[in-house]
Amino acid sequence: MSQTRTMDESESIEAENPNTEEPKKQKSRRPANTAFRQQRLKAWQPILTPRTVLPLFFVVGIIFAPIGGALLYASSLVEEISIDYSHCYDEANNDTFTDIPSNYVNSYFKSSNYTAQQPAQWSKFDENVTYQDVPTPTRWCQLEFDITNDIGPPVLFYYRLTNFYQNHRRYVKSFDQQQLEGDFRTNGSISTSDCDPLRLDNNTGKAYYPCGLIANSLFNDTFSSPLQMNAPTTSGNFTYDMSQTGIAWGSDKELYKQSAYTPYDVSPPPNWQLRYPKGYEFDNALPDLHNDEAFQVWMRTAGLPTFSKLAQRNDDVVMKAGRYRVLIQDNFPVLRYGGTKAILISTRTVMGGKNSFLGIAYIVVGGLCIALGALFTAASVLKPRKLGDHTYLTWNNEPSTATTTGRSARPNEAA
């Protein structure tokens, strides 16, 4: 019997087994041969030569230097005086004005039209202040200083703190936004909020309002409007009225709403006990955070340990040259943590307050670019370097067939 089968027999076997699988074709993982998939798209690859680089140095220098000069000029137009009163209660005399140490006073004015100039002086006294029918011993500081020429408007009154780290991570997140927006927050929800460690009053079991470290550390020194002594245009002293309206950002005001709490639901934070020794129940009213712009300014935390925050302003009236007195209720302790506090009366320009750093930075960068451009130009002229022929660079040549198929041609093959 023959060991081979005929063609007819093979066909009959395939007919009897129609489910016999044909071998599958293996899919190729090779990307399509397109310019995008094979990374052959055209690209701009600049050639850095002296002819192209050196003009950039001069252009940057010519642009940056005038901008820096303009910024410095704008900063020089700002007139201001700052007085550090951190040691007022320790170093000033009771009810008698004495000269403030010169290192505590810094001022800049464009002219000196005020002829009766004197050194800045201070004094202190103690006087009770009544909060909720409770007389509270309070320290007061008086500052006298000269404004040597008319300034403003606007005239801005800041307080400045140093060595106070509002940018500490735990401090920055220690508040409850829902509570500030007026929502009624139960003690259970407050106990799990970000206000840690000032969430609940352990004595009353009530939630603090407002809770958190930022609100509790609110700057609580108060400042009077500057009083011009023996103003020539009046029969006596003249008060240069300043307002606490308009000191906060308009967008910040929308973050604070009237609270759904009642005065019996919450307690004042520990450091607010000076103003509310009997709690909110005595006045039957909660703090109006929606209109308290000083609170809103404080809640916008500063990014650096030395910062200034706007306390009051006058946008309409010129501050005449003369001698002024400011009365300060000295409550905020700064010496215990090695900080300082100061008042700052300043004008502004289109670039903001006095700050020469940005102008100096622009001038330095512009000067360096011009100096380096001149140095490199001299080097390329005195000792030039021979440049190669750019046409031989690989991206200037069309890819060969061997390159597109993934195999580079050998020298003998190319021949």
C-alpha positions as CSV (number, residue, x, y, z in Angstrom):
1,M,0.0,0.0,0.0
2,S,1.4,3.4,-0.9
3,Q,2.7,5.5,2.1
4,T,1.6,8.8,0.4
5,R,-1.8,10.1,-0.1
6,T,-3.1,11.4,-3.3
7,M,-4.3,15.0,-3.8
8,D,-7.9,13.8,-3.9
9,E,-7.5,12.1,-0.5
10,S,-6.0,15.3,1.0
11,E,-8.9,17.4,-0.3
12,S,-11.4,14.9,1.0
13,I,-9.8,15.1,4.5
14,E,-10.0,18.9,4.5
15,A,-13.6,18.7,3.4
16,E,-14.4,16.4,6.3
17,N,-12.6,18.8,8.8
18,P,-13.8,22.3,8.0
19,N,-12.8,23.8,11.4
20,T,-9.1,23.3,10.7
21,E,-7.4,26.7,11.7
22,E,-5.2,28.5,9.4
23,P,-1.9,29.9,10.8
24,K,-2.3,33.5,12.1
25,K,-0.3,36.3,10.8
26,Q,1.9,37.9,13.5
27,K,1.1,41.6,14.0
28,S,4.0,44.0,13.4
29,R,4.8,46.5,16.2
30,R,6.8,48.7,13.9
31,P,5.4,52.3,13.6
32,A,4.1,53.4,10.3
33,N,6.6,54.8,8.0
34,T,5.5,58.5,8.2
35,A,7.5,61.6,9.0
36,F,5.7,62.1,12.3
37,R,5.9,58.4,13.5
38,Q,9.5,58.1,12.4
39,Q,10.5,61.4,13.9
40,R,11.5,63.0,10.6
41,L,9.6,66.3,11.1
42,K,11.4,69.4,10.3
43,A,12.6,71.5,13.3
44,W,14.4,74.8,13.8
45,Q,17.8,74.1,15.3
46,P,19.7,77.4,15.5
47,I,23.4,77.6,15.1
48,L,25.0,79.7,17.8
49,T,27.6,81.9,16.2
50,P,29.0,85.2,17.3
51,R,27.0,87.0,14.7
52,T,23.7,85.7,16.2
53,V,24.6,85.6,19.9
54,L,26.4,88.9,20.4
55,P,23.5,91.2,19.3
56,L,21.2,89.4,21.8
57,F,23.5,90.5,24.7
58,F,23.3,94.1,23.6
59,V,19.6,94.1,22.9
60,V,18.8,92.6,26.4
61,G,21.2,95.2,28.0
62,I,19.7,98.1,26.1
63,I,16.1,97.1,27.1
64,F,16.7,96.1,30.7
65,A,18.9,99.1,31.8
66,P,16.3,101.8,31.0
67,I,13.6,99.8,32.6
68,G,15.7,99.5,35.8
69,G,16.3,103.2,35.7
70,A,12.6,104.0,35.3
71,L,11.8,101.7,38.3
72,L,14.4,103.4,40.4
73,Y,13.1,106.8,39.5
74,A,9.5,105.7,40.4
75,S,10.8,104.4,43.7
76,S,12.6,107.7,44.4
77,L,9.3,109.6,44.1
78,V,7.8,107.8,47.1
79,E,8.0,109.9,50.3
80,E,7.7,108.1,53.6
81,I,8.6,108.1,57.3
82,S,8.9,105.0,59.5
83,I,9.2,104.9,63.3
84,D,10.0,101.8,65.3
85,Y,8.0,102.1,68.5
86,S,8.7,98.5,69.9
87,H,10.6,100.0,72.9
88,C,8.4,102.9,73.5
89,Y,7.1,101.6,76.8
90,D,10.6,100.6,78.0
91,E,12.6,103.7,76.9
92,A,10.2,106.6,76.7
93,N,9.4,108.9,79.7
94,N,6.0,109.2,81.3
95,D,4.0,112.1,79.9
96,T,7.2,113.9,78.8
97,F,8.4,113.9,75.1
98,T,12.0,112.8,74.6
99,D,14.0,112.2,71.4
100,I,13.6,108.9,69.7
101,P,17.0,107.2,69.0
102,S,17.9,107.9,65.4
103,N,18.2,104.2,64.5
104,Y,14.5,103.9,65.1
105,V,13.5,106.6,62.6
106,N,13.9,106.5,58.8
107,S,12.5,109.1,56.5
108,Y,12.7,110.4,52.9
109,F,11.1,113.5,51.6
110,K,11.9,115.4,48.4
111,S,12.2,118.8,50.0
112,S,12.2,120.6,53.4
113,N,9.7,123.4,53.3
114,Y,8.9,123.0,57.0
115,T,11.4,125.2,58.8
116,A,10.7,124.4,62.4
117,Q,12.1,120.9,62.2
118,Q,12.7,118.8,65.3
119,P,13.8,115.3,66.0
120,A,11.1,112.7,66.3
121,Q,10.0,112.3,69.9
122,W,7.9,109.9,72.0
123,S,6.3,109.6,75.4
124,K,4.2,107.0,77.2
125,F,1.4,106.9,79.8
126,D,-1.0,104.4,81.4
127,E,-4.7,104.8,81.2
128,N,-7.6,102.4,81.6
129,V,-9.8,101.4,78.7
130,T,-13.2,100.1,79.4
131,Y,-14.4,97.0,77.5
132,Q,-17.9,95.6,78.3
133,D,-17.9,97.7,81.6
134,V,-14.6,96.2,82.6
135,P,-11.8,98.8,83.1
136,T,-8.6,97.4,81.6
137,P,-5.1,98.9,82.3
138,T,-3.7,99.8,78.9
139,R,-0.3,101.1,77.8
140,W,-0.2,104.1,75.5
141,C,2.5,105.5,73.3
142,Q,2.6,108.9,71.7
143,L,4.8,109.7,68.7
144,E,5.7,113.2,67.3
145,F,7.4,113.6,64.0
146,D,7.8,116.1,61.1
147,I,6.5,115.9,57.6
148,T,8.9,118.3,55.9
149,N,6.8,118.9,52.7
150,D,3.3,118.4,51.4
151,I,2.7,114.7,50.5
152,G,-0.1,112.8,48.8
153,P,-2.8,112.1,48.2
154,P,-3.1,109.2,48.6
155,V,-1.4,108.9,52.0
156,L,-1.1,105.4,53.4
157,F,-0.6,104.4,57.0
158,Y,0.9,101.0,57.6
159,Y,2.1,99.0,60.5
160,R,5.3,96.9,59.9
161,L,6.3,93.7,61.8
162,T,9.6,91.9,61.7
163,N,10.4,88.3,62.7
164,F,6.7,87.3,62.5
165,Y,6.4,84.2,60.4
166,Q,2.9,84.2,59.0
167,N,4.2,81.8,56.3
168,H,4.5,78.9,58.7
169,R,2.6,75.9,57.3
170,R,0.6,75.1,60.4
171,Y,-0.2,78.8,60.9
172,V,-1.3,79.4,57.3
173,K,-3.8,76.6,57.3
174,S,-5.2,77.2,60.8
175,F,-8.7,78.7,59.9
176,D,-12.1,77.4,58.9
177,Q,-13.3,78.9,55.6
178,Q,-16.9,77.7,56.1
179,Q,-17.1,79.3,59.5
180,L,-15.8,82.6,58.0
181,E,-18.4,82.4,55.2
182,G,-21.2,82.4,57.8
183,D,-22.1,78.7,58.0
184,F,-23.2,77.3,61.2
185,R,-20.5,74.8,62.2
186,T,-21.3,72.4,65.0
187,N,-18.8,71.7,67.7
188,G,-18.3,68.2,66.2
189,S,-17.5,69.6,62.7
190,I,-15.2,72.3,64.2
191,S,-13.3,69.7,66.3
192,T,-12.2,68.1,63.0
193,S,-11.5,71.3,61.1
194,D,-8.1,72.9,60.2
195,C,-8.4,75.4,63.1
196,D,-6.2,73.1,65.2
197,P,-5.0,73.9,67.9
198,L,-7.6,76.6,68.6
199,R,-10.9,74.9,67.9
200,L,-13.0,74.6,71.1
201,D,-13.0,76.6,74.3
202,N,-12.1,74.1,77.0
203,N,-13.9,76.2,79.7
204,T,-17.2,76.6,78.0
205,G,-17.2,73.7,75.5
206,K,-18.1,76.2,72.7
207,A,-16.4,76.7,69.4
208,Y,-14.1,79.7,69.0
209,Y,-15.4,82.3,66.6
210,P,-13.3,83.0,64.6
211,C,-11.2,79.9,65.2
212,G,-7.6,79.2,64.3
213,L,-4.2,80.6,64.9
214,I,-4.4,83.5,62.3
215,A,-7.5,85.0,63.9
216,N,-6.2,84.5,67.4
217,S,-3.0,86.4,66.7
218,L,-4.8,89.5,65.2
219,F,-2.7,92.6,65.4
220,N,-4.5,94.6,68.1
221,D,-2.5,97.9,68.4
222,T,-4.8,100.9,67.5
223,F,-3.7,104.1,65.8
224,S,-5.3,107.5,65.9
225,S,-5.4,109.8,62.9
226,P,-2.3,112.1,62.7
227,L,-2.9,115.3,64.6
228,Q,-1.1,118.3,63.1
229,M,0.3,120.5,66.0
230,N,-0.3,124.2,65.7
231,A,-1.6,124.0,62.1
232,P,-1.1,127.4,60.5
233,T,-4.3,127.2,58.5
234,T,-6.4,126.8,61.7
235,S,-6.6,128.3,65.1
236,G,-5.0,125.3,66.7
237,N,-4.4,121.6,66.1
238,F,-5.8,120.0,63.0
239,T,-6.7,116.3,62.6
240,Y,-5.7,114.7,59.3
241,D,-8.5,112.2,59.1
242,M,-7.7,108.7,57.9
243,S,-10.1,105.9,57.3
244,Q,-10.1,102.1,57.8
245,T,-12.4,101.8,54.8
246,G,-10.8,100.6,51.6
247,I,-7.7,99.0,53.2
248,A,-8.6,95.4,52.3
249,W,-8.9,93.8,48.8
250,G,-12.4,93.8,47.4
251,S,-12.1,90.1,46.7
252,D,-11.2,89.4,50.3
253,K,-14.4,91.0,51.6
254,E,-16.5,88.5,49.7
255,L,-14.9,85.7,51.7
256,Y,-16.5,86.9,55.0
257,K,-20.2,86.8,55.6
258,Q,-22.6,87.5,58.4
259,S,-22.5,84.5,60.7
260,A,-25.4,82.1,61.4
261,Y,-24.2,81.7,65.0
262,T,-25.8,83.5,67.9
263,P,-23.7,85.1,70.5
264,Y,-24.5,82.2,72.9
265,D,-23.2,79.6,70.5
266,V,-19.5,80.6,70.4
267,S,-16.6,82.1,72.5
268,P,-14.0,84.7,71.6
269,P,-10.5,83.4,70.8
270,P,-8.1,83.6,73.8
271,N,-6.2,86.7,72.6
272,W,-9.6,88.5,72.0
273,Q,-10.4,88.4,75.7
274,L,-9.1,91.9,76.1
275,R,-11.9,93.3,73.9
276,Y,-14.5,90.7,75.1
277,P,-13.8,90.0,78.7
278,K,-17.4,88.9,79.3
279,G,-17.8,87.1,75.9
280,Y,-20.2,87.8,73.1
281,E,-23.3,87.4,75.3
282,F,-22.7,90.7,77.0
283,D,-23.2,92.8,73.9
284,N,-25.5,90.3,72.3
285,A,-23.6,90.7,69.1
286,L,-20.8,88.9,67.2
287,P,-17.9,90.6,65.5
288,D,-18.9,91.9,62.0
289,L,-16.2,90.2,60.0
290,H,-17.8,91.1,56.7
291,N,-17.1,94.8,57.4
292,D,-14.0,94.5,59.6
293,E,-11.3,95.3,57.0
294,A,-8.5,95.3,59.5
295,F,-9.3,91.7,60.3
296,Q,-9.5,90.9,56.5
297,V,-6.0,92.5,56.0
298,W,-4.5,90.4,58.8
299,M,-6.1,87.2,57.5
300,R,-4.2,87.6,54.2
301,T,-1.0,86.1,55.4
302,A,2.4,87.5,54.4
303,G,4.9,85.5,52.6
304,L,8.0,86.9,54.4
305,P,8.7,87.4,58.1
306,T,9.1,91.2,57.6
307,F,5.9,92.7,56.2
308,S,3.8,95.8,56.2
309,K,0.0,95.8,56.3
310,L,-2.3,98.8,55.6
311,A,-4.0,100.2,58.7
312,Q,-5.7,103.4,57.4
313,R,-5.6,105.8,54.5
314,N,-6.6,109.1,53.1
315,D,-7.2,109.3,49.3
316,D,-8.5,112.8,49.0
317,V,-6.6,115.4,51.1
318,V,-3.0,116.5,50.9
319,M,-1.0,116.0,54.1
320,K,0.5,119.4,54.8
321,A,4.1,119.9,56.0
322,G,4.2,120.2,59.8
323,R,4.6,118.4,63.0
324,Y,2.2,115.6,63.7
325,R,1.3,113.4,66.7
326,V,0.0,109.9,66.6
327,L,-1.5,108.1,69.6
328,I,-1.0,104.4,69.8
329,Q,-2.7,101.8,72.0
330,D,0.3,99.5,72.7
331,N,-1.1,96.0,73.0
332,F,0.7,93.7,70.6
333,P,3.7,92.1,72.2
334,V,6.7,91.8,69.9
335,L,9.7,91.8,72.2
336,R,8.9,88.4,73.6
337,Y,9.6,86.7,70.3
338,G,12.5,89.0,69.2
339,G,10.4,91.1,66.7
340,T,9.8,94.7,66.2
341,K,6.8,96.9,65.2
342,A,6.8,100.3,63.5
343,I,4.4,102.7,61.8
344,L,5.0,103.7,58.2
345,I,3.4,106.7,56.6
346,S,4.0,106.7,52.8
347,T,2.8,107.8,49.4
348,R,2.8,105.6,46.3
349,T,3.4,105.7,42.6
350,V,2.2,103.6,39.6
351,M,4.8,101.0,40.7
352,G,3.6,100.9,44.3
353,G,5.6,101.8,47.4
354,K,9.3,102.4,47.8
355,N,11.3,99.4,46.7
356,S,14.5,99.8,44.9
357,F,15.4,96.1,44.6
358,L,13.5,95.5,41.3
359,G,15.1,98.5,39.6
360,I,18.6,97.6,40.8
361,A,18.1,94.0,39.6
362,Y,17.1,95.2,36.1
363,I,20.1,97.6,35.9
364,V,22.5,94.9,37.1
365,V,21.2,92.4,34.5
366,G,21.3,95.0,31.7
367,G,24.8,96.1,32.7
368,L,26.1,92.5,32.8
369,C,24.7,91.7,29.4
370,I,26.3,94.8,27.9
371,A,29.7,94.1,29.6
372,L,29.6,90.4,28.5
373,G,28.6,91.4,25.0
374,A,31.5,93.8,24.7
375,L,33.9,91.3,26.2
376,F,32.8,88.5,23.7
377,T,32.9,91.0,20.8
378,A,36.5,91.9,21.6
379,A,37.5,88.2,21.9
380,S,35.9,87.3,18.6
381,V,37.6,90.2,16.8
382,L,41.1,89.9,18.4
383,K,41.2,86.1,18.4
384,P,38.5,84.7,16.2
385,R,37.7,81.0,16.1
386,K,37.3,79.3,12.7
387,L,33.8,78.0,12.2
388,G,32.9,74.8,10.5
389,D,30.7,74.5,7.4
390,H,27.1,74.2,8.6
391,T,26.0,72.4,5.4
392,Y,27.6,69.2,6.6
393,L,25.5,68.9,9.7
394,T,23.3,65.8,9.6
395,W,20.0,67.6,9.8
396,N,20.7,69.5,6.7
397,N,20.9,66.2,4.7
398,E,18.0,64.1,3.5
399,P,17.8,60.8,5.3
400,S,19.1,57.8,3.2
401,T,17.1,54.7,2.5
402,A,19.2,52.7,4.9
403,T,18.5,55.2,7.7
404,T,14.8,55.1,7.2
405,T,14.8,51.3,7.4
406,G,16.7,51.5,10.7
407,R,20.1,50.3,9.3
408,S,23.0,52.7,8.8
409,A,25.1,52.3,5.6
410,R,28.7,51.2,5.9
411,P,31.4,53.2,4.1
412,N,32.1,50.5,1.5
413,E,28.3,50.1,0.9
414,A,27.8,53.7,0.4
415,A,30.6,53.7,-2.2
